[in-house]
């Protein structure tokens, strides 16, 4: 059975591998991306705590070159 595997990366930092049970805390205003590894599927549960002046902004896609560098 293949495990779900993914990646999380904050702008300016290295990508972090996500495995079942991984927990990531993302502060308001942190530009980031998350998604499946090339050879896997990926699902996640997101919990959002309401705050002042918070919103979701969808940014550009991760480039094929950057995504291709992940192992």
ChimeraX attribute file (.defattr): number of C-alpha atoms within 10 A of each C-alpha:
attribute: neighborCount
match mode: 1-to-1
recipient: residues
	/A:1	3
	/A:2	7
	/A:3	10
	/A:4	16
	/A:5	19
	/A:6	23
	/A:7	19
	/A:8	17
	/A:9	15
	/A:10	14
	/A:11	10
	/A:12	8
	/A:13	9
	/A:14	10
	/A:15	17
	/A:16	14
	/A:17	17
	/A:18	19
	/A:19	13
	/A:20	12
	/A:21	7
	/A:22	10
	/A:23	11
	/A:24	10
	/A:25	7
	/A:26	11
	/A:27	7
	/A:28	13
	/A:29	11
	/A:30	9
	/A:31	14
	/A:32	16
	/A:33	16
	/A:34	17
	/A:35	19
	/A:36	17
	/A:37	19
	/A:38	13
	/A:39	10
	/A:40	12
	/A:41	13
	/A:42	16
	/A:43	11
	/A:44	14
	/A:45	5
	/A:46	8
	/A:47	7
	/A:48	6
	/A:49	6
	/A:50	8
	/A:51	8
	/A:52	6
	/A:53	7
	/A:54	10
	/A:55	10
	/A:56	7
	/A:57	8
	/A:58	9
	/A:59	9
	/A:60	7
	/A:61	8
	/A:62	13
	/A:63	8
	/A:64	8
	/A:65	8
	/A:66	8
	/A:67	15
	/A:68	11
	/A:69	7
	/A:70	13
	/A:71	9
